[in-house]
Amino acid sequence: MGFGFLTTLSAQAETPKAVIELFTSQGCSSCPPADRLMDELSSGDDDVVVLSYHVDYWDYFGWKDTLGSPVFTQRQKDYAKSRGDAQVYTPQVVVNGRGHMVGSDRPAITNAIRRSSGMSVQVDAMLDDNVLTVELSGSQAEQGQKADVYLLGIEKETVVNIQRGENAGTTQTYKNVVRSIVPIGMWSGSPEVFRLPRTALKMFDSRNWAVLVQTNSGDMPGDIIGAAFYDK
């Protein structure tokens, strides 16, 4: 399973057990331990899809995050609004689109992965000369429930020399950095195929990709029920 384009891209996990989303910042002194933990998780367990989103609300404390985006800040805020707890902080981890915990809390994250029942939707994708094809099969948790399908551009590893702010003078390594997240369709629960012209992929400027299938409540994100990470 993977994107076939000149060289084949292989999926990290056929049916991942959990999606770990870290919200982090280069300007946050508490974040490096969480960033290192995500490195370990992404390297050590093929059943886990690890994604790092760099937020921008630390940019006003001396250092502008070179990977940050207001899009990722909004995603974190939307999670908080969906949960109803107003908890937005770094480093913060969300597992499978629900709950949250401190991003460096290894026992809590490990327990959340262990408790996860896995993804109910199988994600397959192929990229040829003309089109990206994403095929979904499986079942929704609730009848009639709909889910958004997202395509994410991923930077597998980025090394940053931080010159100012709380982490001034340090060199940090970030893994599986999300650089873009774009909805490509809505899934209604039946086997379905989504197609995106290859020309549209130029906006991503990424060598690695992920697909997320996520339920929604109005315009708020819900549970992640399908995922795949494609590694060149």
N, C-alpha and C positions, 0 to 999 in steps of 0.2 A: 504494500500500500504506500502511495506517495505521489509526488509530483514528478511526472516524466518529462524532462526538458533537457536535452543534450546529455546530462548525467541524471540518473534517477535519484530523487530525494526520497528518503525513507521516513516513515512515521515513527515517532518516538515510542508510541504505545498504541496497540490495536484498539483496546478498550481501556483507557486510563481509569484508575480508581479515583483520582482526585485532581482537581485543578487548584493550585496554590497561587494566589495573586498577592504580590507584595506591593505596597505603596511606600515609596522611599524617596529620599532626597540627598543630593550631594552636600547640602548645607546643614544636615542634621547629624549631630555628633553621636546620637544613639543608633544611627542606621547601619554603620559598617558591620556590626555583628550579625544583623539580619541579612545583609547582603551576602556575607560569607556563608550563612546557613542556607540561603537559596542556592548558592553555588554547590554546596554539598548535596542538597536534595535533587538538583537538576542532574548531577553527575552520577548519583548512586542508585536511583530507583526509576526504572522505565515505566512504572505504573503511575507516575506522578508527572503532571505537566506544570512546570514552574514558569510564572510570568512576572516580570518586574516593571512597574509603572512609576515613572519619576514625576512627582507633582511639582507645582510651581510656587506654592505659597511660602516656601523658604527663600525664594529669590531675593527677598527684601532685607535679608539679614547678612549681607556682605558678599554673597556669591550666587550668581545666576546658574542654575543647574543646566548643564549643556545637553541633557537628555530630557528635560522637563517639558511639560505641556499642560495648558489649562484643560485640555480634553481629558487627561488622566485625573486631574484634580476633580473635575466634574463627575467622573465615574465613581470616585471615592465618595463624594458627597451624595450621589444618587444611592449608593449602597446604604449610607447612614440614614437617608430619608426613607428608604424602603424598609429598613429595620425599625425605624422610629426611635433611634437612640441618640442621634446627633453626635456620634463618636467618630471624629475625623482627626487622625494623628499619624505621625510617622515614628518608627516603622509599624505599619499595620498590615496584617495578613487576613485575607478573606479566603475561606476554603469552600469550593464548590458554589460560590455565590451567596453563601449564608454564614451568619455568625462572624465574629472577628476576634482577633487576639494580637498581642504584641508580636511583631515580626521576628524577634530574637528568642521567643519562648519555645524552645525546642520540644519540651514535653507536651505542651498544649497543641502544637502543630502536629506532632507525631500521633497524639491521641485522636486528633480530628481526622487524620488520614486513615488511621486504623478503623475508626467508626464509620467511615464512608462506605456506602453500599455500591459505589461505582457509578459509571455512566450508563444510562438506559438507551442511549442513541449511538449507533455506529456511524462514524464519519470516514468517508473515503474521498480522496481527491486526486485529480490528474491534471497536469498542465501540459498542453501540446503547443504547436506553433501558433494557434489561433485563439484558444479559449481555456480558461480554468473551469473545470467541472468538479462540483462538490456533490457527492451523493450521500443522502441520509436515509437510514433505516433504523427501525426500533419502535419504541413506544413512548408516549407521553405518560407522566405520572398521573395526570387527571384527564378524563375524557373531555375533549373540546378545548383543551389548553393549547395556546400557541406559544411559539418560541422564536426569538430572533436568531439569525445566523450571522456571525461576525467573521471577517477575515482580518487577521492581525499580521502586520509586518514586524519581524523580530530581528534584532541584532544579537547574535549569539554571545559575543563577548566584547566589552568595551573597557578600555583602561583610561582613566581620567586623572590628570594631575590637578589637584584642587589648590588654588593659590590664595583664596580668602575664605572668610566665614569660619564656622566651628570646626571644619576639618582641614583648615589651611595647612599647607606643607605636607600633605599626605597624598599618596597615590592609591586610588581605589579601583578595584576590578568589579565590573557588573556583568551578570550573566542573564541571558534571555530577556533583554531589554525590549519592551514594546515601543515601537516607534510610530505606529499607526494602528487604528482600529476602525474598521468600516463595516457597516451592516450591508450584507449582500442579498438579504431576503428574509422571509418569514416562513417558518415551518409549521404545518398544521397537524402533524402527527403521522401521516401516511408516507410510505417511501417516496422520495422526491429528489429531483436533480436541480441544482442551481448552476447557472453558467455566467461567467464574467469574462468579457473580452480581454485578451492578453494585453492589449494596448492600455487598458485601465489599470493594469498592475504597475505601470511606470510611476504612479504616484507613491508607491510604497518604498521603492529604492531599498529593498531588503533581499537578502539571500536566504533567509529562513522565514517560515510562516507558521501560523497556528490558525485553527478554526475552532470557534466556540459556538455551541448551541445553548441559548440561555432563555429561560422563561421570563415573562415580563408581567408586571401589574401596572397597567396604564403605560406610562413612560419610564417606570422604575425597573431596574434589573432584578431578576429573581434567581432561582436555582440554575446552575450550569448542569445540563443533562447530557451533553455530548461535547467531546473535544478531541483534537489531535494536534500534535506538534510535528512539523516537517523539517527535517534536518538535512542540509545538503552535505 
